[in-house]
Amino acid sequence: MLFDFQAMVMPLAARMRPRTLDEFVGQRALLGPGRALRAAIERDAVPSMILWGPPGSGKTTLAEIIAGRTGAHFERMSAVSAGVSDLRRVLGDARVRRRSGKPTILFIDEIHRFNKAQQDVVLPFVEDGTVTLIGATTENPSFEVNSALLSRARVFVLDALSDEEVGTIVDGALRDAERGLGAKGLRIDDDARALLVGLANGDARAALSSLELAAVSARGEPPHVDVEVVREAMQRRNARYDKGGEMHYDTISALIKSVRASDADASLYWLARLIEGGEDALFIARRLVILASEDVGLADSAALQVAVAAQQAVHFVGMPEGFFPLAHATLYLATAPKSNSVGSSYSAALADVLDTRNDPVPLHLRNAPTRLMRQLRYGEGYHYAHDDYDVEQLNLPPSLADRRYYVPRKEGAERSIAEREAEKRRRPE
C-alpha cells in the first residue's frame, strides 16, 4: 500500500468532503430525490447558479461534486485572489474551448468579493453561454451580485446544517478508517459529542476541524475525548454573524422588533448575539437612541435620556464592559410603555408639507425686528401664551386650520397628555 502523504496532511474537513451526491449530508430541499438541482447535476446539465449559504453548509462541496460529474471543463477561481487579468485569461480560454465544442463551467468561490468591474467582465460570457457560472457566497446576492448577472443565474439557498446532520458528519469521520479518524479508535463521550455539535452552529467544517484538534489532544489508550477536551479544542461557539453582511441587518432588526414587542428576554438575546458577533457597540447604542423616540416616545420620555446616557457610557468605558449600559438601556426600553406617536405625528405633518402648497407664515407669528416689518403688520395680533393659557390662537396656515397631527396614545405618561389634549379641545371657542 502506497503512503499518500498529501492525503495525510490534508485537514480532516477536506479529507471527509463528500465525493458524490449520495454522500452529501443536508440540503434535502435542493438535493433530495427528484429535486430539480439534483436532476440537473445527474444529467450534467447545470444552469448558471449562485449558491448562497452560511459557512460549512456545503457550497464548495457541491461545486466539487459537479466538477466530478461534468463532461465540461471545470475551472476554479477564488474571488479573494483572482484579478481582472486572471478572469480575462480564463474566459478567453473558455471561448477558444467553446469553438471546439467543449463547454466550460466556471466556479467562483466567494463571488461577493468581486467588485462591479470584475463582475462586468464575466457577464457577457455568461450571457452568450461561453461559460456556465457557479458562484458561492455567504452574503445575500441581492446586495453583492450585479442585478444583470443575478438575472442570468439561478439562486439556490443552502441552510445551516441541523445538529442532527452535523452529528451524522462527525460520526462518519469517527468511523471512516481511510479518510477519517477510524484507524485511531477514538472514543468520544456522548455529552462531549453533543457539545461539539452544538458549538459548531450548523457548520460542518468547524465541527470537523474541532474534532481533529480534539483527537490530537485526546489522552488514554484508546484515545478518549471528553467535554473538557472539546471545550479546549473549540474555545468558543462558532458564532454565525457577519457585521458587514445580511446577518448584521437581520440581527439588529430582530433586536428592534423584540424591544418594540416589549419582550425583554428576546431583546437581551439578540443584544448578546450582536455583541458576541463583534458588532460596533456604538452602532447598537445609536439604534437604541432611535428606538427610544420611535417606539417608546412620550409614553416614557425618560427612555430617551437612558438611551443617550447608554451611548455616552459605552463611548466612555468601551468594550467589553460596555455591555452593561447597553443591556441596561435595552431592558429599560423593552419594559417601558410604548407609543409611536412621535413618528406618526411627524409623518402626518410631513405629508402636508409635501402634498399641500406651502403657504406663508401667518403675519401674527412672524418676528418684527425692524420698522418696515412692523409697518407691514408683522407680529400684529400675536398673543403671548404665558399671559393667558386659555386664549386660543391659530398657529397653522389658515388652509390647514383643521389639521390634527399629534394623536396621543393611552400608554404610560402619554395617557395624561391625552387627557390634557382632550380637555383643551372641550373648551368653548
Number of C-alpha atoms within 10 A of each C-alpha: 3 4 7 8 8 7 13 13 10 12 14 21 22 15 16 20 20 18 17 14 16 10 11 17 17 21 17 13 15 16 19 15 12 10 12 14 18 18 16 13 19 14 11 15 15 19 17 22 20 26 25 22 19 20 21 24 25 27 23 21 18 21 21 18 17 25 21 13 14 18 14 20 15 18 16 16 18 16 20 13 9 14 14 16 11 12 17 14 11 17 21 14 13 21 19 13 16 15 10 8 10 14 21 24 25 26 27 24 23 19 25 22 19 22 15 12 10 18 19 15 15 19 18 14 17 19 16 9 15 24 28 23 26 25 27 27 23 23 21 15 20 10 11 18 22 18 12 13 19 17 12 16 20 14 18 15 19 21 18 21 22 18 19 14 18 28 21 16 24 22 16 16 22 23 16 14 13 13 20 22 20 16 12 15 14 19 18 22 12 12 12 17 20 17 18 28 27 19 21 27 21 26 25 28 23 22 25 26 18 25 27 20 16 26 22 13 15 20 14 9 10 11 16 17 23 18 18 13 23 25 17 13 19 21 11 10 15 16 15 16 19 17 14 10 14 15 17 15 12 11 19 20 14 16 27 20 17 20 29 24 15 18 16 19 13 17 25 20 13 19 23 17 18 22 17 14 18 13 19 12 19 17 11 19 25 15 16 27 21 16 23 32 23 19 27 28 24 26 26 21 16 17 26 22 14 21 27 19 17 26 24 15 18 22 14 10 13 13 13 11 11 20 19 15 20 27 16 14 25 29 18 19 29 28 16 24 21 27 25 19 22 19 14 15 16 12 14 14 14 13 11 14 12 9 8 11 9 11 12 10 12 15 17 17 17 15 14 17 10 9 10 10 14 13 10 11 15 20 17 16 11 15 15 10 11 8 8 9 9 12 11 13 13 13 13 15 14 12 11 13 10 10 11 10 16 17 13 22 18 16 17 17 17 21 15 15 17 17 13 13 14 12 10 12 10 9 9 7 7
